[in-house]
Amino acid sequence: MSSGSVCRLVEKYNDKMKEVLNDELTYYLNKTIKEWVYNINYELEKVEKNLKARQEQEKRMA
């Protein structure tokens, strides 16, 4: 096997590894972002419920 064909094989391997790693990174970043968004929305809902409860309580006291 010539050194040129070895270089091409190594380049192909490196390109494939970059593709696989990029796909993996994209998958985990998307998963992480979805989890963050879910957690933020959950916390916002809790804040909104607490705010509504306080407003109702203030109305009753007024």
C-alpha positions as CSV (number, residue, x, y, z in Angstrom):
1,M,0.0,0.0,0.0
2,S,1.5,3.3,-1.0
3,S,1.8,6.2,1.4
4,G,-0.6,8.2,-0.7
5,S,-3.4,5.6,-0.3
6,V,-2.6,5.4,3.4
7,C,-3.0,9.2,3.7
8,R,-6.3,9.1,1.8
9,L,-7.6,6.3,4.2
10,V,-6.5,8.4,7.2
11,E,-8.2,11.4,5.8
12,K,-11.4,9.5,5.2
13,Y,-11.2,8.1,8.7
14,N,-10.7,11.5,10.2
15,D,-13.6,13.0,8.2
16,K,-15.9,10.2,9.4
17,M,-14.8,10.6,13.0
18,K,-15.5,14.4,12.7
19,E,-18.9,13.6,11.3
20,V,-19.7,11.2,14.1
21,L,-18.4,13.5,16.8
22,N,-20.3,16.4,15.4
23,D,-23.5,14.3,15.3
24,E,-23.0,13.2,18.9
25,L,-22.2,16.7,20.1
26,T,-25.3,18.0,18.3
27,Y,-27.5,15.3,19.9
28,Y,-26.3,16.0,23.4
29,L,-26.4,19.8,23.0
30,N,-30.0,19.5,21.8
31,K,-30.9,17.2,24.6
32,T,-29.3,19.5,27.2
33,I,-31.0,22.6,25.8
34,K,-34.4,20.8,25.8
35,E,-33.9,19.9,29.5
36,W,-32.9,23.5,30.3
37,V,-36.0,24.9,28.5
38,Y,-38.2,22.3,30.3
39,N,-36.7,23.3,33.7
40,I,-37.0,27.0,33.1
41,N,-40.7,26.6,32.0
42,Y,-41.4,24.5,35.1
43,E,-39.9,27.2,37.3
44,L,-41.8,30.0,35.5
45,E,-45.1,28.1,36.0
46,K,-44.3,27.8,39.8
47,V,-43.6,31.6,39.9
48,E,-46.8,32.4,38.0
49,K,-48.9,30.2,40.3
50,N,-47.3,31.9,43.4
51,L,-47.9,35.3,41.9
52,K,-51.6,34.5,41.2
53,A,-52.1,33.1,44.7
54,R,-50.7,36.3,46.2
55,Q,-52.8,38.5,44.0
56,E,-55.9,36.5,45.0
57,Q,-55.0,36.8,48.7
58,E,-54.5,40.6,48.4
59,K,-57.9,40.9,46.7
60,R,-59.5,39.0,49.6
61,M,-57.8,41.2,52.1
62,A,-58.7,44.5,50.4
